[in-house]
Amino acid sequence: MRAEFDVIIIGGGITGAGTARDCALRGLRVLLVERHDIATGATGRNHGLLHSGARYAVTDRESAAECIKENMILKNIARHCVDDTSGLFITLPEDDLDYQAVFVKSCLAAGIKAEVIDPKEAIRMEPSVNPSLIGAVKVPDGSVDPFRLCASNVLDAKLHGAKVLVYSEVTEFIKDGDTVRGVKVLDHRTGEVSEYYAPVTVNAGGIWGHRLAGMAGVNVGMFPAKGSLLIFAHRVNNVVINRCRKPANADILVPGDTVCIIGTTSTRVPYEECDNMAATPAEVDLLLTEGAKLAPGLAHTRILRAYAGVRPLVSADNDPSGRNISRGIVLLDHEERDGVKGFITITGGKLMTYRLMAQMASDAVCRKLRINADCITARTPLPGSRPGGLEKVARKIWEVPTTVQKAVVGRVGTRAATLSPEDDYAGSLVCECEEVPVSEVDAAIERMDVHNLVDLRRRTRVGMGTCQGELCACRAAGRMAQASGCTAKARADLKSFINERWKGMYPVGWGDTLRESAYTQWVYSEVLGLNGKI
Amino acid sequence: MQEKNLSSNNFEQCIKCTICTAYCPVVAVNPAYPGPKQGGPDGERLRLKNKYFFDENLKYCMNCKRCEVACPSGVKIADLIHSARRRYSVETPGLRDRVLAGTDFMGKAARPVAPLVNAVMSSKVVKDVLDVMMDIDRNRKFPKYKAKGFVSWFRKNAQAKQEGYSRQVAFFHGCSTEFQHPEVGQAFVKVMNAVGIGVQLLDEKCCGVAMVSNGLWAGAARHARHNVSVFKEAVAKGLPIVGVSSTCIFTMRDEYPDILEVDNSEVRDSITLVERYLFELVDSGQVKLVFKKDYRARIAYHIPCHMEKLGWSLFTKALVQMIPGVSLTVLDSSCCGMAGTYGFKKENYKYSQAIGEHLFGQIKALSPDFVCCECETCKWQIEMSTGRTVLNPIVILADALDVDATIAANAAPAAAAAPAAADAIDG
């Protein structure tokens, strides 16, 4: 089998998804190849902070300026992915209040609206904040749902003709001398190997781009910096809380959808361990201790799970933690750099600047293809992000929207109109914690490259709530079996989903989270009789 | 690890077992109501994210508290729902709701013309008008107002001799005793005096439960603050606050702090129901009850929802069973569907009757001489729906009491035995 494209993009994280969309919008024939599901790497393993750029204002002005620009763009093109919460940078008694002046000055220089407010005003704005704060600065931080953002980019790429292959791994570059002509791809689901050809191939593999580059015969030195985070069971804060000091451990608390997330840590890890990251007990303790300094309520709020990801930083110096490496974007044209034609790498950067990274990569692709096409992603809303707030959008579709319908609009934005449940069954809930109805689950299975329950979770939030799959997983497995016609596969999938949920609960397995998991185990083994049988 | 991992957010203790929804009487009959789990702990997470996720259908919650009784994790589910209504509901109570909630105001207004009001309110034409104009269901029977209230009876017939008793209680009679059922208050005084206890009245206001149900939060909180301050004075004088309506007592003990955010901690433990108060006195040997030898009755006991929540039905059971000629059947624990003013409303009427159906059927099948129940609105519902008479347990005790023998038994020195073991049992 031989298939021709204008560009092959490797990596279904936010960078690859954004690049696929950008190229597709420019009229290119695009192939996106991802070895797992979309958003499985660093894209899905971060805070979900919609940076204002303030965090980098003092140490990395270039990144800070990029962040604020992209921040304002995302608030327009990804409305349903973004929550415009605003943010605080607080100074605690043990912090140096002099840093605040430097911080504000740097923010303003980078174009970030930073406003010093009275600590009392900060407490009124965010009642959960540590009341002993001695200084506060208000900045335009927010939160962004990385899964939704990535899926929306993939969806739009597909709507513009892109072909998307998930669970498909590039095993070899097809080279003609010093020119990359295409890739050999192993479909993990079928075991088939196919060849795909294009004049340009883009390496958007994040930390795994290191290995991809090696496969293509070039060297991209990556710096794997592990970061761990904790998810609390509900929103303690409705405003992002940061520490006003040099970036350090566990100094950002982000309200994201129905939860809030504290992070992160930063440790260099061996490259070989990147595929298997988990939060350690020491990291959990550190996050809790430091987190409670931002919002004391965290000390006795239920924790849903702990997780860890790897930042795809590009090696620059000998910084052992990676904190001081620029978050700046790195675009490598390997023809210029290494003499390998038809191959570029887009890396560094961050979730916040994915669109700009995609624009830079797509510009490079177009240059190579000698095509003149403008980038329109800064002004073209993603699917589901047509204007109108949550309330307005919901009311446009339903006269009196129910809570479930409101929740659907909250997740899929204006696309909710196409998911309108036709009957009571379609409107009934699969996931009760996050209020995800059958119609939304079915639509995701049908249209959004969902091949297992974990994929479904990333598209819909099924299983992300308090019960962590206790009530929804078996219902969702039922919908999967309905779609695939294979009960045995759905049952195996159910088992791996429950185990995947447990992996995140294990490091924080105490209190109500432990009770919940014990109850879940009882439901699945004793009520459903699935003990040892799946 | 979190040293104190019991969340300060009570709803996080929910492990989604869903037993609350299984026990909810409303979910079973009304598909528009999301149910205690979805409206309570699940919905709270969404509401914390954005108040827009508040669901006005939470108004269908009867606040029966059966979800809380069922919950194995101690989550205050109905409190979550009502606090959410209080914080987020944008529907304002209409005239109908204000009229239904104003139990004491309406009682005072109706009393001077009680016979006329009762006649008018029984008229089919008036009921049709109320149904159309005010959304008060035309099938609902209204409780009859009495021309003379309990308090005026008390002042004229009982007050003078109360000071003569060595032990005293403060009596919270409640609106229904004052306006509709003064016989309940009279029975209370009769029993108390017979065992040697004097009764003092309080400067009470309606407990506020009807205002809570109808979303009149500010008024309810005002009443709560008034009552708590009056109770403080009584408690300072060493008087327990004793009532006859399970709903009033439950509201003043638990709803004041949990929903209305009125601190009652100084007086809460002194607020009790007459059945519990009396049982503890009898059980510890401090008083004796002597009953008529010829009293005979087959009684069915309906445990009101708020009595289930208080967990005090065992006191009533034990007291009524002390009457030698009584055969007592405890009915299945189920809601009658009335829930105060809930069943009056046109939009709730059919659900109200559907919820009570099981109970009505059981009563009809048993065909007791009468039904025993501590709650006046259950009484209205059961009497209307089954045709059986419903009596407050204190009325049954007063009827069955051999007053002279009881007075004699309690006058004897032996009766003054045993210290205050009452403290041992606390709800």
Boltz contact constraints between the chains, C-beta under 6 A:
constraints:
  - contact:
      token1: [A, 233]
      token2: [B, 12]
      max_distance: 6.0
  - contact:
      token1: [A, 234]
      token2: [B, 45]
      max_distance: 6.0
  - contact:
      token1: [A, 234]
      token2: [B, 48]
      max_distance: 6.0
  - contact:
      token1: [A, 235]
      token2: [B, 48]
      max_distance: 6.0
  - contact:
      token1: [A, 235]
      token2: [B, 49]
      max_distance: 6.0
  - contact:
      token1: [A, 258]
      token2: [B, 45]
      max_distance: 6.0
  - contact:
      token1: [A, 258]
      token2: [B, 49]
      max_distance: 6.0
  - contact:
      token1: [A, 300]
      token2: [B, 4]
      max_distance: 6.0
  - contact:
      token1: [A, 300]
      token2: [B, 7]
      max_distance: 6.0
  - contact:
      token1: [A, 300]
      token2: [B, 8]
      max_distance: 6.0
  - contact:
      token1: [A, 301]
      token2: [B, 7]
      max_distance: 6.0
  - contact:
      token1: [A, 302]
      token2: [B, 7]
      max_distance: 6.0
  - contact:
      token1: [A, 302]
      token2: [B, 12]
      max_distance: 6.0
  - contact:
      token1: [A, 391]
      token2: [B, 52]
      max_distance: 6.0
  - contact:
      token1: [A, 403]
      token2: [B, 53]
      max_distance: 6.0
  - contact:
      token1: [A, 403]
      token2: [B, 55]
      max_distance: 6.0
  - contact:
      token1: [A, 406]
      token2: [B, 53]
      max_distance: 6.0
  - contact:
      token1: [A, 432]
      token2: [B, 42]
      max_distance: 6.0
  - contact:
      token1: [A, 433]
      token2: [B, 42]
      max_distance: 6.0
  - contact:
      token1: [A, 467]
      token2: [B, 16]
      max_distance: 6.0
  - contact:
      token1: [A, 470]
      token2: [B, 16]
      max_distance: 6.0
  - contact:
      token1: [A, 471]
      token2: [B, 16]
      max_distance: 6.0
  - contact:
      token1: [A, 510]
      token2: [B, 1]
      max_distance: 6.0
  - contact:
      token1: [A, 510]
      token2: [B, 5]
      max_distance: 6.0
  - contact:
      token1: [A, 511]
      token2: [B, 5]
      max_distance: 6.0
  - contact:
      token1: [A, 512]
      token2: [B, 12]
      max_distance: 6.0
  - contact:
      token1: [A, 512]
      token2: [B, 13]
      max_distance: 6.0
  - contact:
      token1: [A, 515]
      token2: [B, 15]
      max_distance: 6.0
  - contact:
      token1: [A, 516]
      token2: [B, 15]
      max_distance: 6.0
  - contact:
      token1: [A, 519]
      token2: [B, 15]
      max_distance: 6.0
